[in-house]
Amino acid sequence: MIKQIMKPVMKRMHRCPFSCSLLVRVLLLWLSLSGLVQAELVVQITKGNADAASIAVVPFTVGDVPAGVNILGVDRIIAADLARSGQFSPLSLDDMLSFPGSLDEVYYQDWSLLGVQYLVLGSIRDEGAGVFTTRFYLLDVDRQSVMFEDELPGTAEDLKSTAHYISDTVYEQITGIPGAYSTKLLYVAVSDLTSGAPNYRLLFSDVDGANQNILYQSQAPLLSPAWSPDGRKVAYVSFERGRGAVILHDLLSKRRQVVVEFDGRSSAPSFSPDASQLALVLARRGNPDIYIKDLISGKLQQVTKHYRIDTEPSWLPDGSGLVFTSNRSGSPQIYLLTLKPRRITRLTLEGDYNAHARVLPDGRSIAFVHQREGTFHIARMGFEEGNIRILTTTALDESPSISPNGTMLIYATRSYGKGILAVLSLDGTVKYDLPDTANSEVREPSWSPFFVATDHIEEEDGTLVLPEDDE
C-alpha cells in the first residue's frame, strides 16, 4: 500500500514545487473542548441524489399481537435508511397502488408503471412467548424475480435492529457493497458550558441518531473517541485525573484502563487495523510527537521527532503506516509516515491548511479538513491524482470519520450557531444532518466498524485501572 501511495505522490512532488506558507498556524484540537448532545437526534436530509434508484418498501403485514406491544414501523425504518444513502429514492405510500404482503399478491406491471425498480415487502408473525418472526423479500421489478429472501426471529425490542439488518441486506444485494445501517456512532457531548460546571458525555447511538446512550460522563473534558477495529473497545482522552490520559474502555466488561498518562498532553488515539497497537500523540518533552503503544507488551515507541507539532495520526488500512498532521512546513499539512523503513512524505501540496485526515477503507484516498478562503470544509483527495475536491459547503467543518463501507462520512459542523453532526456521501451527492434537539452541542464523531458489541452497555461507575508504570 505504501508503494501505491508513494508513486503518485512523488510524481506530484516533481511537477509541483514544494512550497510552504510563511504563515505559521498553531494546530487546533489540542484542547478542543466543544461538543455536546441531547436526548433524540432528528434526521434532516438537506441534499439528495437525482440519479437514485426507485424502490418501494411496502408496509409489512402484521398478525395478531399481544396488547401493548408495538411492532409497527419496520418498513418506515428501512425506507428511511435507504433514502439516507442517496442511492435509493423510496416511493411514497400515497403513490402505491397496492400493499402486497406475500409474493402471490405482487403485480409487477403495476410497480413497473410507477417506475419502481425494486420492491421490498414482508410480514411479522407472533410466535408466542415474546418472540416474533420477520420475513422479507427483495424483488427485481424489471426481471420479475426474487433477488433475496430471509426470515429473522427476535423480540419486539429487536425489531429496529432487524429493520437495519434488512436495510443492510437490501443495500448489499443491489449495490454489491455491504450496508452500514447496523453500525453505531460515537461522539462527545457537553452541556451547561456557561454554568461553570459543564457536563461531558461520551455517547453512542444508531447511525440515524436513535437509541442514544451514555457510555461515560464526567465533569472533566472528554476528547478524541475512537473505535477498535472489532468494535469491542473504544479509546478516548479524559482529564478526570487532572491531566490528559488515554483511556481504553471495554464495552462488554465495562473495564476502563489508563493506557498512557504523562504530565505533558496526551491526545488523538487511533487503533491499528489488527487492534494490537494504539497510535497517539504525547508531549512528553514539551513538543507533541506521535507514539505507538503496543497494547500487548505495553511498549511505547516514538515514531516522529520534530520541533514543530505532529498530531492526529490515522492508520493505513494495511497497517503499513500512518497519515498525520504537522506544521513542520510552516502551516498544517498532511503527511505520510512509512513505518518500515521509516520515512515521512508530505501528501497535501495545495492550500495553507489541511488537517485531520482519515484514510478510506480502500486505501486509495483520504478525507480531511481543508481551509479555502478562510472557511473550513471537508475535502477528499485521491493518492493517485492528488487533486483536492471540496465536499461540503458549510463552514467550520471538522472531525471527519468514515463509514466502514467507505461510502459515507460523518463530521461536526455548525448550524444556526449550534454544533451538530452531519453525514455526507463521499461522492458528494447526498447530505443529512443529525441535529441536537436540546440546548447543547455535539462534536468529535467516530463511526464504528461493521461488528460492534454494544448490547447491554451500562453507565460506568467511574473507576479506572491504572498502568503499572508510565514508561
Secondary structure, DSSP 8 states (H G I E B T S, - for coil): -HHHHHHHHHHHHHHS-----S-----S-SS-------S----EEEE--TT-EEEEE---EE----TT-----HHHHHHHHHHHHSSEEE--GGG-S---SSGGG--HHHHHHTT--EEEEEEEEEEETTEEEEEEEEEETTTTEEEEEEEEEE-GGGHHHHHHHHHHHHHHHHHSS---TT-EEEEEEEE-GGGTS-EEEEEEEETTS-S-EEEEEESS-EEEEEE-TTSSEEEEEE-TTSS-EEEEEETTT--EEEEEE-SS-EEEEEE-TTSSEEEEEE-TTSS-EEEEEETTT--EEE----SS-EEEEEE-TTSSEEEEEE-TTSS-EEEEEETTTTEEEE---SSS-EEEEEE-TTSSEEEEEEEETTEEEEEEEETTT--EEE---SSS-EEEEE-TTSSEEEEEEEETTEEEEEEEETTSS-EEEE---SS-EEEEEEE--S----TT--------B--S---
